[in-house]
Amino acid sequence: MNRLARASSPYLQQHADNPVDWYPWGEEALLRARAEGKPILLSIGYSACHWCHVMAHESFENPETARVMNERYVNIKVDREERPDLDRIYQNAHMLLTRRNGGWPLTVILTPDQVPFFAGTYFPVQARHGLPAFIDVLNRVAEFLEENPEDIAAQNASLQEAMARMYAPQGGSIPGPEVLDRARGDLNRNFDARHGGFGGAPKFPHPATLEWLAWHGDRHGDARAEEMLGQTLEAMARGGIFDQVGGGFCRYSTDDRWMIPHFEKMLYDNGPLLGLYARQATRGDRRSRRVVRQTVGWLTREMTDASGAFYSSLDADSEGEEGRFYVWTPEQVQAVLEPAEWEVASRVWGLDGPANFEGRWHLYEALEPAAPGESLGLGVEAVEALLQSARGKLLALREQRVRPHRDEKILTSWNALMISGLIRAGEALDQPEWLDRAEAAMRAVRRSLWRDGRLYASFREGADTPMPRAYLDDHASLLAASLDLLRVRWSAEWLDWAQTLAEVLLRDFADAGDGGFFYTAADHEALIQRPKVYADDAMASGNGVAAQALLQLGYLLVEPRYIRAAESTLANGGPMVEEAPLGHMSLLQALDLYREPPPMVILRGPEAAAHAWQRAVRERDAQAWVFALPSEGKGLPQALAGKCGHPTRSDRVVAYLCRGTTCAPPEYTLEALLEAL
């Protein structure tokens, strides 16, 4: 066993018995590289990554390849989920060096001072498909470094300059509202009108884009935004990217029809998607309501730790094959279903057509459920009941299979995204037990990952290595989730928690000179760059989420420091938003919030009555920030205590309506409040 045997990361532990002399990232490996003058081979991946497993089996378990790695390199293995700072820096280095987007596994060769001079992703054990053999890459790159140190030094200096420009934007002014129209037009041009989504295969959900469409539809009455959102969500729910049997969404679709996914399931996709489908369910969409219930079922059944927090991911592979856990033959399905169930299921899920995944069938909605119902003389409700019964039987059968590996790390930012999604779902479908689950998860995250006044990014029970410090995304997403929780479960505890996170953001991450927030804290380990990131990727950018949350908390508490921090973020990131609006959807939403803050309604009164008013306000204006406070108003910050100071009876609700920094006189009837809205 090598040094990875005691690592906190399940991904690193998967490589503990490799013949490679792996190090985790840390001072021991970096000191050795400098002392011996050896280049560093940095390999970044994650436990649910299919091609990471392929490269591990082909190369890292190969004694001859390991011999070359050990002789010529100091080898470092990194879990990108634990160290997104390293992944972000070296993915961007890959883009600058190769002029192509990266991915995982990420393979980067660094000088002993950590500067990358060669980058790639997956390399096969033998040359094929235009890719060189990994062992040839290792030898040629090491020889080139030995023979051309001046050329490498010059390239490294240029790379560092380019990365410094990327990570230290000069900033400008806050963009005008016309950039919102440009973004909407660009999305319309990129929209796949046939299959939903944006662009071609491979097709990703891009939750930040979908969230913006939902926001823009609600905020500006944009019917086309609603159409693009609705068609995309429907296509994904019908496709194989959604687990038709067990619930939950896979990472992406390999085709443009959303039929065949890359089978890994990640928590960070499912949190925002859960909230989006809950929104559609409130608009009467039956399929979205089922998707929400199935996804919460998957979360509860497969992804919830005993502490109440949520695990990170499920692998794409089982028994050495991608998708094996999820696919079927018609004979397997027919054997466990009643004839009436089979009549419907075989048609709806495509089992009466050709195989669609390596000779087997991955289930998707080949037909609308109503279609076979017409030919069989069944109504939609009868068809859906038969399909639901079939799902239960197939799920029970599937549970007997060898399960994919589950990564049981508790990641702060991913848990925050799921907490927010679960709150939105519980509120939309009136499921208080889902809100209980969200609150329990928040307590578990705080208990495990907040220690001695510091937040950490990752925790795994039983690990004995130091936890990584939390990043901007962790603090911003957790602050946003805390505000969501305050909205449905007001308490002094959660208000204090939100203020604590906001203060840490300003103290440890804010760029006091140029504005915006760095990705790493001021006392984080020194790396070759300190990134400042504005663009969304698989998750909304920490700067975009932080700006949105600080605006909301700033208006709630009448705290100008929070509002100014959001302003400076929008100004510093403004030129990038102007240049590429589609890459910065979370900042665009923050911009819309800043230019025209939604109404904020603070209710004070008996709990049941206040929550009834809260629902009525949300139905009138879906974007309103509505908080229901206790009648007595004890333990509130000064700004809120002042709002609760108006005389009122304990048996009635009083409402305070504010827009930005301006508040109207209190309202004492729901009708008057709704009229004021």
Disulfide bonds with the S-S distance in Angstrom:
Cys49-Cys52 2.32
Cys658-Cys663 2.01
